[in-house]
Amino acid sequence: MALPNDGTQWPPPQWAPFYREMRVDDAWYSGDRARLARIYGHHPEARERRKLWGRRSTEYRMRKREQRLHVPLASDIARTSADMLFADMPAVRVEDTTTQARLEQLLDEGMVQETLLGAAEQAAALSGVFLRVIVDRDLAARPLLTVMQPDAAIPEFRFGMLRAVNFWQELDGSTEHTVWRHIERHEPGRVVHALYEGTTDNIGRRVPLGEHPDTADLAEQVTLDGDGETAIATGVDQLTAAYVPNMLPNRLHRSSPVGRSDYAAVHDLFDALDETWTSWMRDIRLARARLIVPDGYLRSEGPGNGASFDDDREVWHGLKMPPNEGNGITLSQFEIRVAEHQSTAESIVRQAVQTAGYDAASFGLDGGGQPVTATEVDDRRARGLVTRKKKAGYWRRPIADMLHVMLLMDAALFTPGLAVEDRPRVEFGDGVAESEQQTATTLDLLNRAGAVSTATKVKILHPEWKDEDVQREVTAILAETGAGAPDPGDPASTYPI
C-alpha cells in the first residue's frame, strides 16, 4: 500500500493478526505482570483465560497484594540471542582504505554495535525488526542508523524482499476521541511524511504537517516532488530501510516473509514456569510457623478492636487450665516442597529454551560447577551455535545494505569525494571464545604437525591485528628464534660482514 487513504481502518485489517501476536510476545518480553494480566484476562478464548495470568483471583479483585510471580525467562532468551550475535561486533570491511577509515568512524560515533544489540534483542522477542538510516543535521553531521519496531510498521514485500515501508507513531496530544498519527514512508530515493487526524481504529483525514507541534519542523524540510507528495530526497537510489526477520518461516503465516519470534509455541511453558514459582512461594508463605493458643492467652485490645497474642511476653498471670494439657500452645508449620518445585522449574526452563532454539548450558542448567573440556562445552552449546549461525545469515545482508546506504548518504551530504565503490562485507565470528590455554594448545599441535606458518599462528593469536602488524610480529619472532637466518647451504645466500 502507499500512504493510507482517508477514512480507512487502522491498523490495516491484513496486519491485525501479526500485531495481535506481537502484543502477546511484547507482554512476555516486558516482564510486566499487569500487562500479562491485561493481555490474558481479556483474551476472547476461555482456554487462555484459564492460564495463570488469565485468572482474576480473589486477591486481584479485592486489590490486595498480587501473589502471582513472574520469572523473566522470555527476556533472558531475547538478551541471550542478542549477546550471541553482537557481544562482539561483526567485522565490516571495504576495499578502499580511506572509505574503511570513514566507515569505522561512522560505526564508532554512531554507536552501531549498541544499536544492533538492542535491535537483536527486540527482534528475538517480536519476530523481527527494521533498520533505518536517517539524517538529522541538528544532531550529528553524519547519517544515523536507527531501529524501528515491527508493531509500528506496515511493510511492502515483493518476492520476499522489502520494496517500501510505512512507519507510524501516535503523537502526543492524542485522546480517546482524537488520535494524531505521523506516517513516515520510505521508498527508494525519498522519504514521504504525512500527518493524520483520526480515531483509535480509523486513520481519519490527512492534514498539513504544521498542524501538530511534533511534525511542524518537518513542514519546513519537505518539498513537493513530482508526485505531489511532501517528501525529503535522500540523495541515493537505494531504500533507506531494511527488514531483519528473527527466524523463518513464520509457522502461523507460512507464505509471509515476516519473521518468527523465539517465543513461538513457548507461551504455555512461560505460563507454566510462573505457575510453578507461584506455587513454590505459596508453599513458603503457608509454611511460616504459626502458634495456636487458647483464648485465655489473648489480650483484649478494647471493644471492637479484637485481641492479640504477644509471643515475646515473659511473665503471664495464672490461667485456669487443666495441668495435664501443658501450656496449651500448638506450633503449626507445613513442609516446603523444595525438590519437587525445583525439578519442575528446571525441566520447564530446559524445554522452553530448547524449543526457542538454544541450549540449557547458555542458561546455567548444565555443568553443575564441575570442570569440563572445550569439546564438552562445544557439544553442550551446539544447538545455540547453530541458531546463532542461522540468525547471523538473516542479519548479514540488511546490515551490509544499511551501512552501504550510510556511506552513500555520507558521501552525498557530508563527505564530498568519499569513494563508495563497493558494498561493505559483514563477517560474523564463529561465536566460540577459546581461552588462552586452549589457543596455545591448538597452536602447539599445529606446529608439531608442521601444518601452520608463523604468520598464520600470529593471526590466530591476534585476529584483530592488521597485516602490517602481523608482519612486524613475524619478523620479530624469526629474529629471536633464529628461524629467519640465511641457509648456509644456499649459494645465493648473503651474510653480513
C-alpha positions in Angstrom: 0.0 0.0 0.0 1.0 3.6 -0.4 0.0 6.2 2.1 -3.3 5.2 3.6 -6.5 6.8 2.2 -8.6 9.0 4.4 -11.1 7.1 6.5 -9.5 3.6 6.3 -9.4 1.2 9.2 -6.2 1.4 11.2 -4.2 -0.7 11.6 -5.0 -2.3 8.2 -7.0 -5.5 8.7 -4.5 -7.7 6.9 -1.9 -6.8 9.6 -4.2 -7.3 12.6 -3.2 -10.9 13.2 0.5 -10.0 13.2 0.0 -7.1 15.6 -2.1 -9.3 17.9 0.7 -11.9 18.1 3.3 -9.2 18.7 1.3 -7.8 21.6 1.4 -11.2 23.3 5.1 -11.5 22.7 5.7 -8.0 23.9 3.9 -8.7 27.2 6.1 -11.6 27.9 9.2 -9.7 26.8 8.4 -6.7 29.0 8.0 -8.9 32.2 5.2 -6.6 33.3 2.7 -8.6 35.4 0.0 -6.0 34.9 0.4 -6.2 31.1 0.3 -10.0 31.2 -2.8 -10.0 33.3 -4.4 -7.5 30.9 -3.5 -9.5 27.8 -4.7 -12.8 29.0 -7.5 -11.6 31.3 -9.3 -10.0 28.3 -8.5 -12.7 25.8 -11.5 -13.9 23.8 -10.7 -17.6 24.2 -11.6 -19.2 27.5 -8.6 -21.5 27.2 -6.3 -18.5 27.5 -8.2 -17.1 30.5 -7.6 -20.4 32.4 -3.9 -19.7 32.4 -2.2 -18.3 35.5 -2.2 -14.7 34.0 -5.8 -15.1 32.7 -7.3 -15.7 36.1 -9.0 -13.0 38.1 -8.2 -14.2 41.5 -9.8 -13.1 44.8 -6.7 -11.1 45.7 -6.8 -9.4 42.3 -10.5 -8.4 42.6 -10.0 -7.2 46.2 -6.9 -5.1 45.2 -4.8 -7.0 47.6 -1.1 -7.7 47.1 -0.5 -9.6 43.9 0.6 -13.2 44.8 1.3 -14.3 41.2 5.0 -14.3 40.4 6.7 -13.8 37.0 10.1 -15.4 36.0 11.6 -13.2 33.2 12.7 -16.2 31.1 11.3 -14.6 28.0 13.5 -11.5 28.4 16.5 -13.7 29.2 16.0 -15.6 25.9 15.9 -12.3 23.9 19.0 -11.0 25.7 20.9 -14.2 25.1 20.1 -14.1 21.4 21.4 -10.5 21.2 24.6 -11.4 23.2 25.4 -14.3 20.9 25.1 -12.1 17.8 26.6 -8.8 18.8 28.5 -9.1 22.0 31.4 -8.9 19.6 30.9 -6.5 16.7 31.0 -8.3 13.3 33.9 -7.4 11.1 32.9 -4.8 8.4 35.3 -4.2 5.5 35.5 -2.3 2.3 38.4 -2.3 -0.2 39.3 1.4 -0.2 41.4 2.3 2.9 40.0 5.9 3.1 36.5 4.6 2.9 37.3 2.0 5.5 38.5 4.7 7.9 35.4 6.7 7.4 33.2 3.6 7.8 34.9 2.8 11.1 34.3 6.4 12.3 30.6 6.1 11.4 30.4 2.8 13.3 32.1 4.2 16.4 30.5 7.6 16.6 27.1 6.3 15.6 27.3 3.6 18.4 26.3 1.0 15.8 27.2 -2.0 18.0 24.9 -0.8 20.8 22.2 -0.1 18.3 22.5 -3.7 16.9 22.5 -5.2 20.4 19.2 -3.5 21.2 17.7 -4.4 17.7 18.7 -8.0 18.0 17.0 -8.4 21.4 13.8 -6.8 20.2 13.9 -8.9 17.0 14.1 -12.1 19.0 11.0 -11.1 21.0 8.9 -9.5 18.3 9.7 -11.7 15.3 11.9 -9.2 13.5 13.0 -5.5 13.4 13.6 -2.7 11.0 16.8 -0.8 10.5 16.5 2.7 9.2 19.1 5.3 8.1 18.2 8.9 8.7 19.8 12.4 8.6 19.4 14.9 11.4 21.8 17.8 10.9 20.9 19.4 14.2 22.0 16.2 16.0 25.0 15.0 14.0 26.9 15.7 10.8 26.6 12.2 9.6 23.9 9.6 8.7 22.4 7.7 11.7 21.4 4.1 11.9 18.2 3.7 14.0 15.9 0.9 14.9 12.1 0.8 14.2 9.6 -1.6 15.8 7.8 -4.2 13.8 4.5 -3.4 15.6 4.6 0.2 14.3 5.4 -0.6 10.6 3.4 -1.6 7.5 6.0 -3.1 5.1 5.5 -3.9 1.4 7.3 -7.0 0.2 7.8 -8.3 -3.3 9.1 -11.9 -3.7 10.1 -11.7 0.0 12.2 -8.5 -0.5 11.3 -5.2 1.1 10.4 -2.5 -1.5 8.8 0.1 0.7 7.6 0.6 4.3 5.3 2.9 6.3 6.5 3.6 9.9 3.8 5.2 12.1 3.5 6.5 15.6 0.8 8.1 17.7 1.8 11.6 18.7 1.4 13.5 22.0 -2.0 15.1 22.5 -4.0 12.1 21.3 -7.2 11.3 23.3 -9.9 8.7 23.3 -11.7 10.6 20.6 -8.9 12.1 18.6 -5.6 10.3 17.6 -2.8 12.1 15.8 -0.6 9.8 13.7 2.6 10.6 11.9 3.4 8.3 9.0 6.9 8.1 7.5 7.0 6.2 4.2 10.4 5.0 2.9 10.7 4.5 -0.8 13.9 4.3 -3.0 15.2 7.8 -3.2 12.8 9.5 -0.9 11.0 9.6 2.5 7.4 10.8 2.5 5.9 12.4 5.6 2.2 12.6 6.3 0.1 13.6 9.3 -3.4 12.2 10.0 -6.1 13.1 12.5 -8.3 10.1 13.3 -9.7 7.8 16.0 -8.4 4.8 17.8 -9.4 2.4 14.9 -9.6 4.8 11.9 -6.8 6.7 10.2 -9.1 9.7 9.7 -8.1 12.5 7.4 -4.8 13.8 6.2 -3.9 17.2 7.5 -0.9 19.5 6.9 2.3 18.7 8.9 2.2 22.1 10.6 -1.0 21.3 12.4 0.9 19.3 15.1 4.0 20.5 17.0 5.8 17.2 16.7 5.8 17.4 12.9 5.9 21.2 12.4 9.7 21.1 11.8 9.2 18.6 9.1 6.9 21.0 7.3 10.0 23.2 6.7 12.1 20.3 5.4 9.8 18.6 3.0 9.2 19.6 -0.6 6.6 18.7 -3.1 8.1 16.2 -5.5 6.9 15.1 -8.9 4.0 13.0 -7.4 2.8 16.0 -5.3 3.9 14.3 -2.1 5.6 16.1 0.8 8.9 14.2 0.7 12.6 14.6 1.5 15.0 13.4 -1.1 17.7 11.0 0.3 20.2 11.6 -2.4 20.6 7.8 -3.0 18.7 5.4 -5.1 18.6 2.6 -2.5 15.9 2.1 0.1 16.8 3.7 3.4 15.2 1.0 5.5 15.7 -2.8 5.8 13.8 -5.6 7.5 15.6 -8.3 9.6 13.5 -11.4 10.3 14.3 -13.1 13.5 13.8 -16.5 12.0 12.0 -18.0 9.1 9.5 -19.4 8.3 6.7 -18.0 10.3 4.8 -21.2 11.2 1.4 -19.4 11.6 1.8 -17.5 8.3 3.9 -19.7 6.1 3.7 -17.6 2.9 4.6 -14.4 4.7 8.2 -13.0 4.8 7.5 -11.7 8.4 9.8 -13.5 10.8 9.1 -15.8 13.7 9.6 -14.9 17.3 11.7 -17.0 19.6 8.6 -17.3 21.8 6.6 -19.1 19.2 4.9 -22.1 20.8 6.7 -21.3 24.1 4.0 -19.2 25.8 2.4 -22.1 27.6 5.8 -23.1 29.1 6.3 -19.5 30.2 3.0 -19.6 32.0 3.7 -23.0 33.5 7.0 -21.7 34.9 5.3 -18.7 36.5 2.7 -21.2 37.9 5.5 -23.3 39.4 7.2 -20.4 41.0 3.9 -19.0 42.3 3.1 -22.4 43.9 6.6 -22.6 45.4 6.3 -19.2 47.0 2.8 -20.1 48.3 4.4 -23.2 50.0 6.9 -20.8 51.7 4.1 -18.5 52.8 2.0 -21.3 54.2 5.0 -22.9 55.9 5.7 -20.0 58.1 5.5 -21.1 61.8 2.2 -20.2 63.4 1.1 -20.5 67.0 -2.4 -21.7 68.0 -3.1 -20.5 71.6 -6.1 -20.7 74.0 -8.4 -17.8 74.3 -7.1 -17.1 77.7 -3.7 -16.2 76.2 -5.1 -13.4 74.1 -5.0 -9.9 75.2 -8.1 -7.8 74.6 -7.4 -4.6 72.6 -10.7 -3.0 73.6 -14.2 -3.0 72.3 -14.3 -3.5 68.6 -10.5 -4.0 68.2 -10.3 -7.7 68.7 -7.5 -9.5 70.7 -3.8 -10.1 70.1 -1.1 -12.5 71.4 2.4 -11.3 72.4 4.8 -14.1 71.6 7.7 -12.1 73.3 5.9 -11.8 76.7 7.9 -13.4 79.6 5.5 -13.3 82.5 1.9 -14.5 82.4 -0.8 -14.3 85.0 -2.4 -17.5 86.2 -4.7 -19.2 83.7 -7.4 -21.7 84.5 -6.4 -24.7 82.5 -6.0 -28.5 83.3 -2.5 -29.3 84.4 -2.1 -32.2 82.0 -2.5 -30.1 78.9 0.9 -28.4 79.0 0.8 -24.8 78.1 -1.9 -25.2 75.5 0.2 -23.7 72.7 0.4 -25.6 69.4 3.0 -25.0 66.7 1.7 -25.2 63.1 4.3 -25.4 60.3 3.9 -27.1 57.0 6.5 -28.8 54.8 8.0 -26.8 51.8 8.2 -29.0 48.7 11.6 -27.6 47.5 12.9 -30.6 45.5 9.6 -31.0 43.6 9.3 -27.4 42.6 13.0 -27.0 41.7 12.9 -30.1 39.5 9.7 -29.0 37.8 11.0 -25.4 37.2 14.3 -26.7 35.7 12.5 -29.1 33.4 10.2 -26.3 32.1 13.2 -23.9 31.6 15.1 -26.6 29.7 12.2 -27.4 27.4 11.4 -23.7 26.8 15.0 -22.7 25.8 15.3 -25.9 23.6 12.0 -25.0 21.8 13.3 -21.5 21.4 16.4 -22.9 19.7 19.0 -22.6 22.4 20.9 -25.0 24.8 20.5 -25.4 28.5 24.2 -24.5 29.1 23.6 -20.9 28.0 21.2 -20.6 30.9 23.3 -22.2 33.5 21.5 -25.5 33.7 24.3 -27.9 32.8 27.7 -28.5 34.3 26.9 -28.3 38.0 30.1 -26.4 38.7 32.3 -29.4 37.5 35.2 -28.7 35.2 34.6 -29.6 31.6 36.7 -29.8 28.5 36.4 -27.4 25.5 34.9 -30.3 23.4 32.2 -30.8 26.1 31.4 -27.1 26.1 31.1 -27.1 22.3 28.8 -30.2 22.4 26.6 -28.7 25.1 26.2 -25.4 23.2 25.9 -26.9 19.7 22.2 -26.1 19.4 22.7 -22.5 20.4 25.7 -22.1 18.0 23.6 -23.4 15.1 20.8 -20.9 16.0 23.4 -18.2 16.1 24.7 -19.0 12.6 21.2 -19.1 11.2 20.4 -15.7 12.7 23.7 -14.3 11.5 22.6 -15.2 8.0 19.4 -13.1 8.4 21.3 -10.1 9.8 24.3 -10.0 7.4 22.6 -8.7 4.3 20.4 -6.0 5.9 23.4 -4.7 7.9 25.5 -4.5 4.8 22.7 -2.8 2.9 22.2 -0.1 5.6 25.9 0.5 6.0 26.2 0.9 2.2 23.3 3.5 2.4 25.1 5.3 5.2 28.3 5.6 3.2 26.4 6.8 0.1 24.4 9.4 2.0 27.6 10.5 3.8 29.4 11.0 0.5 26.4 12.9 -0.9 25.7 15.1 2.1 28.7 15.3 4.4 31.9 14.0 2.9 32.3 15.1 -0.7 34.9 13.0 -2.6 34.4 9.9 -0.5 34.7 6.9 -2.8 32.0 4.4 -2.3 32.6 1.8 -4.9 31.7 -1.5 -3.2 29.2 -2.7 -0.7 30.6 -3.4 2.8 31.3 -7.0 3.7 29.9 -8.1 7.0 31.5 -11.2 8.6 30.4 -12.7 11.9 32.9 -14.6 14.0 32.5 -18.3 14.9 30.9 -17.4 18.3 33.3 -19.6 20.3 35.6 -17.8 22.6 38.6 -20.0 23.4 40.7 -19.5 26.5 44.4 -18.6 26.1 45.3 -22.2 27.2 43.1 -23.7 24.5 44.5 -21.4 21.8 48.1 -22.2 22.9 47.3 -26.0 22.8 45.9 -25.7 19.4 48.9 -23.8 18.0 51.3 -26.2 19.6 49.6 -29.2 18.0 49.6 -27.5 14.6 53.2 -26.5 15.0 54.2 -30.1 15.8 52.4 -31.3 12.8 54.2 -28.8 10.6 50.9 -27.6 9.3 51.0 -23.9 10.1 53.2 -21.0 9.3 54.5 -18.4 11.8 52.2 -15.7 10.1 49.2 -17.9 10.5 50.0 -18.6 14.2 50.2 -14.9 14.8 46.9 -14.3 13.0 45.2 -17.0 15.1 46.6 -15.5 18.3 45.7 -11.9 17.3 42.8 -11.9 14.8 42.2 -8.2 15.3 45.7 -7.2 14.0 46.3 -5.7 10.6 48.6 -7.3 8.1 51.5 -4.9 8.8 51.2 -5.6 12.5 51.3 -9.3 11.8 54.3 -9.0 9.6 56.2 -7.0 12.2 55.5 -9.7 14.8 56.6 -12.5 12.5 59.8 -10.7 11.8 60.5 -10.2 15.5 59.7 -13.9 16.2 62.0 -15.2 13.5 64.8 -12.9 14.6 64.6 -14.0 18.2 64.4 -17.7 17.4 67.0 -17.6 14.6 64.5 -19.3 12.3 64.8 -16.4 9.8 68.7 -16.7 9.5 70.0 -17.5 5.9 70.6 -21.1 5.0 74.4 -21.7 4.8 73.9 -24.4 2.2 72.2 -21.9 -0.2 74.8 -20.4 -2.6 72.5 -17.4 -3.2 72.5 -16.5 0.5 74.4 -13.5 1.6 75.7 -12.8 5.0 76.6 -9.6 6.8 80.3 -8.9 7.3 
